[in-house]
Amino acid sequence: MIQLTTLGLYPNVNKKNLTKLVSGLINWLESRGYSVVLPKDIADVLSISEHSIETEDFFQRIDIAVTLGGDGTLLNVARHVAPYKIPILGINLGHVGFLTEIELADLYTDLERFSKNSYTIDYRMMLETQVVRDGEVLEKFLALNDAVVTKGPFARLIRLKTYANEEYIDTYPADGLIIATPTGSTAYSLSAGGPIIHPNMNLLLLTPICPHTLRSRSIVVSENDVIKVKLLADHPEIMLTVDGQQGYKLLPGDQIIIKKSNFLTRLIRLKERSFYDVLRKKLSE
């Protein structure tokens, strides 16, 4: 018996006219011999229950993840599938879409190439982030773009004492600090004045947010460096955010440990276009 390739569709349910698009996509993929499933919670919203599997089993049962949304949808899926080494094919229903591969106008033309296995895999570095309080690791996070320590809603600076491999870098009086991968260099770090880095490089990028000093600039460090950030603040409104989607409330004295993860994000690429082509197009839109 031939084992069908199982594609897991992961749509952003907040997008318009999604049910019609997903139903048409399922029919097209099944006609090419694929098995197609959706997480039950999403399938219920779209009334496509015949293709649903339990949400907690979804990422363990698929061979390829197909996201329908923007970069945010892909980032969410990337954190789930990385431990299973599952590649992602991103269909852009959003705005900029640095990470997604297929634009809606080219959907079925590009999928024809995919169905003929005419694609490559782009491997992207990820981050592992730990929250340490009183010597105890309270939480761990996986990120494709960045880990960010930020002040809360009040207009008060925080001080972030930062180390690389226990070597003191600086203490940043700022609104926060971004620790980004090369993939994340075109996200929040770019908005904060950080440099653009080719995603095929492996390194860590530290970018302070609105630093209250003239000498604070982004710093590029080795992929092997372990970054430690100590919170020097007297107000309990500080947050750690991961890929702009997961949040954890921090307390004064907490330490954030960030290092290169052992996991990778695998992105399916159908088109022979360089990072610079994508960069030029997306940042001019």
C-alpha angles and dihedrals in degrees: 000000000000114000110226120223107251115220117198112210114208110183127182099241092206092071119102125252089009100145093060092046094048094045091051091047092051091051092049094048094046090051086058092053102262127136109228128200138170131199109267096239091054094040090053092054091051094041092237096125096149089073098044131114127183109288094230090056097043101095093044094053103050133083097200130019117220114195124199111197135047135306090291092062091049092048090053092051093043092063090053101045101039094085089054094048091235117161121229129222109197122206110195117229092151136072120269101011105186092166103037118090108200127059116211093242090059097039104123096030090057093041089058088061090047092051089054090053089245096149144094133220120243112204117211129194118240136199133237114209127190130191111214123191122176090346094307125114104231101177142001128208136189120214138182098189112024154317114232131193110201140172119250130249094297121093094242128123122236125209117229117194105204133197138180113207088343090304111127114244105173145300109251119208096200148116088268149307130261121209106192141177119228087262089055093050089089093051129061093337091060091052089051092055099266124146126263112248127194107253094227090069121091113222144106124254122205116197122174117218114232094334115203093225136072095228102056113108137157115283127205115210136179122283087237095057120108111217120210123190120191117199113230102184139117100213126076098222100097121124138197112211124189119206086340089284111078121056135193125184113233132204130213109277095029119134126218116206117197127182141150111287124232087229126083134203113234114208122190112229121197102170131066096231126133127235088249091056090053092044094050093048098043098045092049095053 
